Amino acid sequence: MTEAPSHTPGPWTVDGAPDNQIVWSGPDNRVCFLAHSNGRDEDRDISNGRLIAAAPELLLALEELLHAYSEPDRRLCCDGRDCGCMGSTVHQQAEHYARSAIAKAKGGAA
């Protein structure tokens, strides 16, 4: 459904102290170093890191929602074909992606 991204593919993670956060796409591939508030608002610094690290999932979730809601809701088989099985619906799958991405961006469990 979606074309290959031109950005560094996800998933991304963030780690480090609030004044030295790094967003990673793999063990040896840094996506970015984060600017910080010089200790004035560490909670915001940490939240910014989580939001940036969730960017690939947020993009995927939005693309899936647009795709899902541009067609009627239907059942999905394990391989994604429309065959009337009792699997998840297209809308449920898109909702799952959205909720997972939002949870990652906010630092909660997916």
N, C-alpha and C positions, 0 to 999 in steps of 0.2 A: 504494500500500500504506500509506504513512504519511500522516498528516494534516499540514497546514501547521503549522510550528512557531510558537509564540507568542514565542519568543526571537528575537534578531537572527539571520537566516540566515547560514550559512557560505558559503564558507570564511573562517576567521579567520586572521590572521597576527600575529606578535609581533615587535617590533623595539625597539631602544633599548639603552642601556647597562644592566647589571644593576640599577643603582639608579634607573633611569628607563624601565622597560619599559611599552609600551602595546600592547594587543591591538586590532587593527583588523579591521573587516569590509569595508572599502573605503578608497579614498584619503582620503575626508573623513568617515569614520564610525568613531569610536572606540567600542569595546565596553567597555573598562575600562582603568584605570591600575593597575599592580600595586604592592602593598606590597613592601618589600624588607627585608633583614636588616641594613641599615646597614654592608654590607661584611663581615659576619661569615661569610656562607655564600653567595658569589656563584654557585657551581655549583647550589645549591638554588634560588636566585632564578631563574636561567635555566631550570632544569627546570620550575619552576612555571609560567613563562610559556609554555613549549612545551605543557605539559599543558592549560592553559586554552585556548590557541589551537586545540588539537585537539578541544575539546569537541563541536562540531557533527558532526565526522566520527565520533567515538566513539559519539555517540547514534545516528547513522544506522547504523553498523556493528552495534550491539546490536539495533536494530529489525529490520535485515535478517536477522541470525542467528535471532532469534526467529521471524520470518516463515518463513525457509527451513526451519528444523527443525520447524515445525508442520505441514509437508506433506511428502509423499514427494519424494525428489530426482528431478528431471526435467531434460530438455534444454531450453535456451532458444534461440529464434531471435534474430536481431538486434533485432527489435522486442519481444522478451520473451514472445512467444506460444509455447505448447507445441505444436510441430509435428514433433518427432522429428528436427530438424536436428542437426548435429554441433557445435553451439556449446557454450558453458560450461553447467554444470549450476547450478541454483539454489544448491546448497551451495557450489560453487566461487566463485560470484559473491559470496556472503555472506562467505566466507573472505577474498577479495580486499579487500573493504571493511574487514574487521576488521584485517588485516595492515597496510593502508595507514594506518589511523587510529592504530594502535599505533606504527608507525614515526614518524609525525608527532609524536605525544606524546613520544616518546623522543629526537627530534631526528635520526633517521636518514632514509635515503632510502626512499621509498614503493615 
